[in-house]
Protein backbone atom coordinates (compact mmCIF):
# COMPACT_ATOMS: atom_id res chain seq x y z
CA UNK A 1 0.00 0.00 0.00
CA UNK A 2 1.71 3.22 -1.09
CA UNK A 3 0.88 5.98 1.32
CA UNK A 4 1.40 9.54 2.46
CA UNK A 5 1.97 10.85 5.95
CA UNK A 6 2.38 14.64 5.70
CA UNK A 7 0.31 16.19 8.51
CA UNK A 8 -2.64 14.04 7.48
CA UNK A 9 -4.81 14.82 10.47
CA UNK A 10 -4.62 18.56 9.78
CA UNK A 11 -5.91 18.06 6.24
CA UNK A 12 -8.04 14.93 6.53
CA UNK A 13 -10.52 14.10 9.32
CA UNK A 14 -11.68 10.56 9.94
CA UNK A 15 -14.30 8.95 12.11
CA UNK A 16 -15.36 5.34 11.76
CA UNK A 17 -18.11 3.05 12.93
CA UNK A 18 -17.40 -0.61 13.53
CA UNK A 19 -19.94 -2.83 11.79
CA UNK A 20 -21.37 -5.89 13.47
CA UNK A 21 -23.77 -8.61 12.36
CA UNK A 22 -26.13 -7.61 9.55
CA UNK A 23 -24.09 -4.44 8.92
CA UNK A 24 -25.36 -2.70 12.05
CA UNK A 25 -23.07 0.27 12.80
CA UNK A 26 -22.06 1.22 16.32
CA UNK A 27 -21.22 4.73 17.56
CA UNK A 28 -18.64 6.93 15.82
CA UNK A 29 -15.08 6.34 16.97
CA UNK A 30 -12.20 8.80 16.55
CA UNK A 31 -8.98 7.72 14.90
CA UNK A 32 -5.64 9.18 13.93
CA UNK A 33 -4.68 8.66 10.30
CA UNK A 34 -1.09 7.47 9.90
CA UNK A 35 -1.08 6.70 6.16
CA UNK A 36 -3.53 7.26 3.33
CA UNK A 37 -3.75 5.83 -0.17
CA UNK A 38 -6.37 5.13 -2.81
CA UNK A 39 -6.58 1.47 -1.78
CA UNK A 40 -6.77 1.90 1.99
CA UNK A 41 -5.37 3.60 5.04
CA UNK A 42 -3.60 3.00 8.31
CA UNK A 43 -5.11 4.37 11.51
CA UNK A 44 -4.46 4.37 15.24
CA UNK A 45 -7.42 4.03 17.58
CA UNK A 46 -8.32 3.02 21.13
CA UNK A 47 -11.36 1.12 19.81
CA UNK A 48 -10.69 -2.63 19.67
CA UNK A 49 -11.34 -4.18 16.25
CA UNK A 50 -10.93 -7.71 14.94
CA UNK A 51 -9.21 -9.04 11.83
CA UNK A 52 -11.54 -8.93 8.80
CA UNK A 53 -14.03 -6.75 10.68
CA UNK A 54 -15.82 -4.24 8.48
CA UNK A 55 -16.02 -0.56 9.38
CA UNK A 56 -17.86 2.39 7.91
CA UNK A 57 -15.55 5.37 7.30
CA UNK A 58 -16.40 9.06 7.19
CA UNK A 59 -13.58 11.07 5.54
CA UNK A 60 -13.66 14.86 5.43
CA UNK A 61 -11.28 17.24 3.68
CA UNK A 62 -11.64 20.93 2.98
CA UNK A 63 -13.35 20.23 -0.36
CA UNK A 64 -14.60 16.62 -0.20
CA UNK A 65 -16.61 14.37 2.10
CA UNK A 66 -16.97 10.61 1.76
CA UNK A 67 -19.61 9.04 4.00
CA UNK A 68 -20.21 5.39 4.75
CA UNK A 69 -17.18 4.18 2.81
CA UNK A 70 -16.76 0.54 3.79
CA UNK A 71 -13.37 -0.85 4.72
CA UNK A 72 -12.04 -4.10 6.15
CA UNK A 73 -9.37 -4.59 8.82
CA UNK A 74 -6.51 -6.45 7.12
CA UNK A 75 -3.74 -6.03 9.71
CA UNK A 76 -3.52 -5.23 13.43
CA UNK A 77 -0.55 -4.18 15.56
CA UNK A 78 -1.19 -3.61 19.26
CA UNK A 79 0.85 -1.04 21.18
CA UNK A 80 -0.19 -0.77 24.84
CA UNK A 81 -3.66 0.85 24.90
CA UNK A 82 -3.74 1.85 21.21
CA UNK A 83 -3.96 -0.33 18.15
CA UNK A 84 -2.60 0.29 14.68
CA UNK A 85 -5.00 -0.92 12.00
CA UNK A 86 -4.47 -1.30 8.30
CA UNK A 87 -7.77 -0.95 6.43
CA UNK A 88 -8.57 -1.82 2.83
CA UNK A 89 -11.51 -0.10 1.14
CA UNK A 90 -14.41 -2.38 0.12
CA UNK A 91 -16.16 -1.45 -3.10
CA UNK A 92 -18.14 -4.69 -3.50
CA UNK A 93 -21.53 -3.16 -2.56
CA UNK A 94 -21.15 -0.19 -4.93
CA UNK A 95 -22.30 0.03 -8.52
CA UNK A 96 -19.52 0.42 -11.08
CA UNK A 97 -20.35 4.12 -11.53
CA UNK A 98 -20.32 4.74 -7.75
CA UNK A 99 -17.06 2.81 -7.38
CA UNK A 100 -15.44 4.93 -10.10
CA UNK A 101 -16.66 8.15 -8.46
CA UNK A 102 -15.33 7.13 -5.04
CA UNK A 103 -11.98 6.10 -6.53
CA UNK A 104 -11.76 9.44 -8.35
CA UNK A 105 -12.34 11.33 -5.07
CA UNK A 106 -9.80 9.15 -3.24
CA UNK A 107 -7.28 9.91 -6.00
CA UNK A 108 -7.96 13.65 -5.72
CA UNK A 109 -7.47 13.47 -1.93
CA UNK A 110 -4.26 11.48 -2.31
CA UNK A 111 -2.91 13.93 -4.92
CA UNK A 112 -3.64 16.89 -2.65
CA UNK A 113 -1.80 15.18 0.23
CA UNK A 114 1.27 14.59 -1.94
CA UNK A 115 1.52 18.35 -2.56
CA UNK A 116 1.33 19.26 1.14
CA UNK A 117 4.58 20.62 2.60
CA UNK A 118 6.18 18.59 5.40
Secondary structure as GFF3:
##gff-version 3
##sequence-region A 1 118
A	DSSP	alpha_helix	8	11	.	.	.	ID=ss1
A	DSSP	beta_strand	13	18	.	.	.	ID=ss2
A	DSSP	three_ten_helix	21	23	.	.	.	ID=ss3
A	DSSP	beta_strand	29	30	.	.	.	ID=ss4
A	DSSP	beta_strand	32	36	.	.	.	ID=ss5
A	DSSP	beta_strand	40	45	.	.	.	ID=ss6
A	DSSP	beta_strand	54	60	.	.	.	ID=ss7
A	DSSP	beta_strand	65	79	.	.	.	ID=ss8
A	DSSP	beta_strand	82	89	.	.	.	ID=ss9
A	DSSP	alpha_helix	96	114	.	.	.	ID=ss10
###
